[in-house]
Amino acid sequence: MRLTRYFLPVLKENPADAQIVSHRYMLRAGMIRQQAAGIYSWLPLGFRVLKRVEEIVHQEQMRAGHIPMLMPTLQPADLWRESGRYDDYGQEMLRIRDRHERDMLYGPTNEEMITDIFRAHVGSYKDLPLTLYHIQWKFRDEMRPRFGVMRGREFLMKDGYNFDVDRAAALHAYNRHMVSYLRTYERMGLTAIPMRAASGPIGGDNTHEFLVLAATGESEVFYDSAVTDLKLGNRAVDYDNRAEVAGICKEFTTLYARTDETHDASLFDQIPEARRKVGRGIEVGQIFYFGTKYSEAMGATVVTADGSRVPVEMGSHGIGVSRLLGAIIEASHDDRGIIWPEGVTPFPVGIVNLKQGDAATDAACDGLYKALAAKGLEALYDDRDERAGAKFATMDLIGLPWRITVGPRGLANGKVELTSRRTGESEEMTAAAAVDRIAQIYAGR
Ligand code: 5CA
């Protein structure tokens, strides 16, 4: 993408109403625009990151054997009357009446709708296990929308629902979600710690939240610092192997890590003092096992192997897809701007032309741009007629992990400069070597 043909409305000034760094940088980098309290347009740069985050979520869900689909944003109120949540949900639910005076709502979550789909089409244990998910916009009329996409009113969520014949199978689904989420967040460059939590309006007694540690997080968290060293890495996980998946969950949930809702001071005090930490975290996901809460209320049953009919066992599992952009920036930035992890960066690399209009420099940049494209890497090429300082400032603000700088002086020696956004270190090399290096870094992305 050539910057002169792109739409990147960066702001020079710090927006006055943005209280936290991720909100500030998302506005300044031209990623989002607020349209109403807690409701945002996703401008091209923000949209590219959002799509990358979605893609990672899809890949990891499908790897775990979960099946993508899409449910609508608008739902009939009658489904929610069946579960009893229509009245319970209160003012957070945006209620709408259509032209036929039918009560509708903008979905804050989808337990009722998915249970309705299940009961219409599935009736036997032979069709289980089944986990369906979608990535869809939600609306919650939050009392205090704030911090940009972090606490929006309209926000993008991945929500998945498992259906199983018995409790043991449903707990395996819960564990599968935990492991797939660990991998999802790690691929985004995040350390998200599963913490025992409270279930709120979703229900059930078995639930974990995933928290990214950040001073600006909205949740107070209590944890053993050793938990931050745990990594899933590139382990090959067999998601059908119950013992293996349960073992990984045990590894990640044995050390003390809880939110203030479930904090237990007497257990906390047993951690060696040097490892006892109180901090703040951003909740980027939550998983729930709630058994037959919805299936009983809505008559979603299956026939078991012995011929009896039982309500299906369920759980639901959410990832805050749009919130993740804020969380990633909170975890990865400096005073010049965002530093995207390679897994989610909007463009793998930026090209800065130091002397736009100089025939040799322009030709070298064009060649570099095409050579990267030939390897499937779309660079963001700053081809504006601007000072070098302004170009560097834009690149630093929008946070591409790698920058290739091309100028007449380097070209005289046949060299360009490759710079890491994270370390600030630069290396001179030929354009061909820079292309190879970038290709290597992103191999397998
Ligand atoms: N039905 C369940 C799981 S599918 C559910 O709704 N869970 S939830 O309420 O915990 O939401 C899932 C995730 O969505 C949260 O962990 C959080 O990351 C994100 N989320 C919730 N509310 C907001 C909001 N107002 N703005 C942005 N993200 C949000």
Residues whose N, C-alpha, C, O or C-beta is under 5 A from the ligand:
A	BS01	5CA	P108 T109 V149 M150 R151 G152 R153 F155 M157 K158 D159 G160 I202 E283 V284 G285 Q286 S316 H317 G318 I319 G320 R323
